[in-house]
Amino acid sequence: MIRMIKRNWTLDDIPDLTGKTIVVTGANTGLGFESVKAFAHNGANVVMACRSVEKGEIARKQIVRIYPSSIIQVMQLDLADLKSIRNFAVTFRQSHAHLDVLLNNAAVMMVPYSLTKDGFESQMGINHLGHFALTGVLLDVLKKSPKSRVVNVSSLSHKQGIMDFDNLLFEKGKDYSQMKAYGRSKLSNLLFTYELQRFFESNGIDCIAIAAHPGISKTNNPDRKEKTLKQKIYTLLFSYILQTPAMGALSEIRASVDLTIKPGDYFGPGGVLELSGYPVLVQPKFTAIDDETARKLWEISEKLTSVTYH
């Protein structure tokens, strides 16, 4: 009897993406850059949504040198600025009639306390509220695109996240720690994903919400200008298992293009403790699938961003 051995999911499993339009936030570096490369190589029309157009253009040219037939456009998007988010949506609609995949990849990680242009604590403001607003203002285009999908990139750190609705944004730095804020933002990514999927289903929208995490990967976080002692120790301790950005990006790439995917799926590395490895279905912490918490976060997010889903 011949026993079939399940093969790892790799870039070779990406289907033909010709005619598909994909938006990737935080696209000029790290996981986002690797994702853009993979999508472009397989025929997609990719929009690199970057805070710096100049850095985005440098990254785009690097990819085009490798894959000359790539169709890539760089557009300005600052997730720390609600006005920029709305402007991005207006500009996007001027040249694109549909949106097949919105990959909410961008994030800041373990940065000192600071505020976005709208006064939100930066990690919650960029990682969650920025993407919540972006998805909302692009919802009409997603609705027009059959079998479209929204992919939110979370983290293993969601397991340390705790929602505190009495002090969600660490007002005036109260009770703030870099890890606490990051964990909360990544837990919010998952709560948003599952509530978004319920929204799609209850409104008969032909779109699905999916999540992914990269395990422990080497990423270039431009907002971390200098590493603290804690971050240096963290990097040293995990250096032997750090994945390359190319490996780390496989989970979000699979979530974006795998045709066998189901609504609400969550992908992460299949190795020990989900730290590294090829992407497989994984399970979030129980706090990430609490309906009541997700609804409350959704309601607060709509009020804070003035973006209403309908």
Secondary structure as GFF3:
##gff-version 3
##sequence-region A 1 310
A	DSSP	three_ten_helix	11	13	.	.	.	ID=ss1
A	DSSP	beta_strand	21	25	.	.	.	ID=ss2
A	DSSP	alpha_helix	30	41	.	.	.	ID=ss3
A	DSSP	beta_strand	45	50	.	.	.	ID=ss4
A	DSSP	alpha_helix	53	66	.	.	.	ID=ss5
A	DSSP	beta_strand	71	76	.	.	.	ID=ss6
A	DSSP	alpha_helix	82	95	.	.	.	ID=ss7
A	DSSP	beta_strand	101	104	.	.	.	ID=ss8
A	DSSP	alpha_helix	122	124	.	.	.	ID=ss9
A	DSSP	pi_helix	125	130	.	.	.	ID=ss10
A	DSSP	alpha_helix	131	137	.	.	.	ID=ss11
A	DSSP	alpha_helix	139	143	.	.	.	ID=ss12
A	DSSP	beta_strand	148	153	.	.	.	ID=ss13
A	DSSP	three_ten_helix	156	160	.	.	.	ID=ss14
A	DSSP	three_ten_helix	171	173	.	.	.	ID=ss15
A	DSSP	alpha_helix	178	202	.	.	.	ID=ss16
A	DSSP	beta_strand	207	212	.	.	.	ID=ss17
A	DSSP	alpha_helix	229	238	.	.	.	ID=ss18
A	DSSP	alpha_helix	245	248	.	.	.	ID=ss19
A	DSSP	alpha_helix	250	257	.	.	.	ID=ss20
A	DSSP	beta_strand	266	269	.	.	.	ID=ss21
A	DSSP	three_ten_helix	272	274	.	.	.	ID=ss22
A	DSSP	beta_strand	279	281	.	.	.	ID=ss23
A	DSSP	three_ten_helix	286	289	.	.	.	ID=ss24
A	DSSP	alpha_helix	291	305	.	.	.	ID=ss25
###
